[in-house]
Amino acid sequence: MNISVEITFTPLHNQYRERIKNFIIDLRAGGFTISETPLSTQLYGSYDALMPFLTQTIKTALGEEEKGIMHLKIFNSDRSDYVSDI
């Protein structure tokens, strides 16, 4: 099964930019199809490959923070080819 994941990382401190940047760099290194926006990052791929990668990447990012939020949405289809009709 292919999935689409939307993820937003929010470190809860003033020096958040570098942490978010490093998290996105780690996500890019996974080799999955990726789309970045100012508010979130979307990843697309096989559930069986993407979820273990995300589990480790999220654990690393949150482990480096005293406080932080990871907001995740998972859609059970690859939506990487979505184009708005508006």
C-alpha positions as YAML, in Angstrom:
chain: A
units: angstrom
residues:
- id: 1
  name: MET
  ca: [0.00, 0.00, 0.00]
- id: 2
  name: ASN
  ca: [1.27, 3.45, -0.91]
- id: 3
  name: ILE
  ca: [0.67, 6.35, 1.46]
- id: 4
  name: SER
  ca: [0.96, 10.12, 1.66]
- id: 5
  name: VAL
  ca: [2.20, 11.65, 4.90]
- id: 6
  name: GLU
  ca: [1.98, 15.31, 5.88]
- id: 7
  name: ILE
  ca: [4.30, 16.19, 8.75]
- id: 8
  name: THR
  ca: [4.95, 19.37, 10.70]
- id: 9
  name: PHE
  ca: [7.68, 19.66, 13.34]
- id: 10
  name: THR
  ca: [7.38, 22.46, 15.90]
- id: 11
  name: PRO
  ca: [10.23, 22.83, 18.41]
- id: 12
  name: LEU
  ca: [9.02, 24.88, 21.37]
- id: 13
  name: HIS
  ca: [11.88, 27.35, 21.78]
- id: 14
  name: ASN
  ca: [13.23, 30.48, 20.08]
- id: 15
  name: GLN
  ca: [16.05, 28.77, 18.13]
- id: 16
  name: TYR
  ca: [13.67, 26.61, 16.13]
- id: 17
  name: ARG
  ca: [14.79, 27.38, 12.55]
- id: 18
  name: GLU
  ca: [17.96, 25.28, 12.59]
- id: 19
  name: ARG
  ca: [16.15, 22.29, 14.15]
- id: 20
  name: ILE
  ca: [13.39, 22.39, 11.52]
- id: 21
  name: LYS
  ca: [15.97, 22.76, 8.76]
- id: 22
  name: ASN
  ca: [17.90, 19.72, 10.04]
- id: 23
  name: PHE
  ca: [14.69, 17.69, 10.29]
- id: 24
  name: ILE
  ca: [13.81, 18.47, 6.66]
- id: 25
  name: ILE
  ca: [17.34, 17.56, 5.56]
- id: 26
  name: ASP
  ca: [16.91, 14.21, 7.34]
- id: 27
  name: LEU
  ca: [13.56, 13.67, 5.59]
- id: 28
  name: ARG
  ca: [15.14, 14.42, 2.20]
- id: 29
  name: ALA
  ca: [17.79, 11.77, 2.85]
- id: 30
  name: GLY
  ca: [15.15, 9.03, 2.94]
- id: 31
  name: GLY
  ca: [14.91, 8.78, -0.84]
- id: 32
  name: PHE
  ca: [11.12, 9.16, -0.88]
- id: 33
  name: THR
  ca: [9.14, 11.54, -3.07]
- id: 34
  name: ILE
  ca: [8.92, 14.75, -1.04]
- id: 35
  name: SER
  ca: [7.11, 18.07, -1.32]
- id: 36
  name: GLU
  ca: [7.88, 21.01, 0.98]
- id: 37
  name: THR
  ca: [5.69, 23.98, 1.84]
- id: 38
  name: PRO
  ca: [6.19, 26.75, 4.41]
- id: 39
  name: LEU
  ca: [3.85, 24.97, 6.84]
- id: 40
  name: SER
  ca: [4.52, 21.26, 6.33]
- id: 41
  name: THR
  ca: [6.37, 18.60, 4.41]
- id: 42
  name: GLN
  ca: [4.69, 15.80, 2.48]
- id: 43
  name: LEU
  ca: [6.29, 12.42, 1.84]
- id: 44
  name: TYR
  ca: [5.01, 9.72, -0.49]
- id: 45
  name: GLY
  ca: [5.91, 6.06, -0.71]
- id: 46
  name: SER
  ca: [5.28, 2.51, 0.38]
- id: 47
  name: TYR
  ca: [3.80, 2.18, 3.87]
- id: 48
  name: ASP
  ca: [6.24, -0.62, 4.74]
- id: 49
  name: ALA
  ca: [9.26, 1.50, 3.79]
- id: 50
  name: LEU
  ca: [8.09, 4.97, 4.84]
- id: 51
  name: MET
  ca: [6.76, 4.25, 8.33]
- id: 52
  name: PRO
  ca: [9.96, 2.72, 9.80]
- id: 53
  name: PHE
  ca: [11.94, 5.61, 8.29]
- id: 54
  name: LEU
  ca: [9.57, 8.16, 9.83]
- id: 55
  name: THR
  ca: [9.60, 6.39, 13.19]
- id: 56
  name: GLN
  ca: [13.38, 6.71, 13.43]
- id: 57
  name: THR
  ca: [13.54, 10.23, 11.98]
- id: 58
  name: ILE
  ca: [10.84, 11.50, 14.36]
- id: 59
  name: LYS
  ca: [12.50, 9.80, 17.34]
- id: 60
  name: THR
  ca: [15.80, 11.49, 16.52]
- id: 61
  name: ALA
  ca: [14.23, 14.93, 16.07]
- id: 62
  name: LEU
  ca: [12.17, 14.78, 19.25]
- id: 63
  name: GLY
  ca: [15.09, 13.31, 21.20]
- id: 64
  name: GLU
  ca: [17.10, 16.43, 20.45]
- id: 65
  name: GLU
  ca: [14.40, 18.72, 21.89]
- id: 66
  name: GLU
  ca: [13.38, 19.43, 25.44]
- id: 67
  name: LYS
  ca: [9.88, 20.20, 24.16]
- id: 68
  name: GLY
  ca: [8.45, 19.84, 20.68]
- id: 69
  name: ILE
  ca: [5.37, 18.86, 18.72]
- id: 70
  name: MET
  ca: [5.21, 16.49, 15.76]
- id: 71
  name: HIS
  ca: [1.95, 16.78, 13.83]
- id: 72
  name: LEU
  ca: [1.30, 13.95, 11.38]
- id: 73
  name: LYS
  ca: [-1.43, 13.12, 8.88]
- id: 74
  name: ILE
  ca: [-1.48, 9.86, 6.93]
- id: 75
  name: PHE
  ca: [-3.56, 9.25, 3.81]
- id: 76
  name: ASN
  ca: [-3.89, 5.70, 2.48]
- id: 77
  name: SER
  ca: [-3.03, 6.59, -1.10]
- id: 78
  name: ASP
  ca: [-0.13, 8.18, -2.97]
- id: 79
  name: ARG
  ca: [-1.31, 11.74, -3.64]
- id: 80
  name: SER
  ca: [2.00, 13.01, -5.04]
- id: 81
  name: ASP
  ca: [0.39, 13.76, -8.39]
- id: 82
  name: TYR
  ca: [-2.42, 15.89, -6.87]
- id: 83
  name: VAL
  ca: [-3.09, 19.15, -8.66]
- id: 84
  name: SER
  ca: [-5.67, 21.62, -7.35]
- id: 85
  name: ASP
  ca: [-8.52, 22.39, -9.73]
- id: 86
  name: ILE
  ca: [-9.02, 25.87, -8.28]
...
